[in-house]
């Protein structure tokens, strides 16, 4: 009887993505992230000030910044894990506009 544990086999190597696919994934995600940054800045500087009640403008600014930040950070997280990640900044852009129109709808209902 031995006290030595038997050698366990190493984990199987993970699937690697082809280098052109990784490069394309990163380039597309960065382009979406930059477009989202432009939309976020436009929402935060121009469109958020159109509300009569200043609280709705502040809420729009906060939600647009959080949407962009969440989409970009999830892109980085998924890219580091080796998964496809180009769609996360696009989801951030979509959620940014969804939050804007939701706040606009609530503001129109409360002021009417």
Buried (B, 14 or more C-beta within 10 A) or exposed (E): EEEEEEEEEEEEEEEEBEEEEBEEBBEBBBEBBEEBBEBBEEBBEEBBEEBEEEEBBEBBBBBBBBBBEBBBEBBEEBBEEEEBBBBBBBBBBBBBEEBBEBBBEEBEEEEE
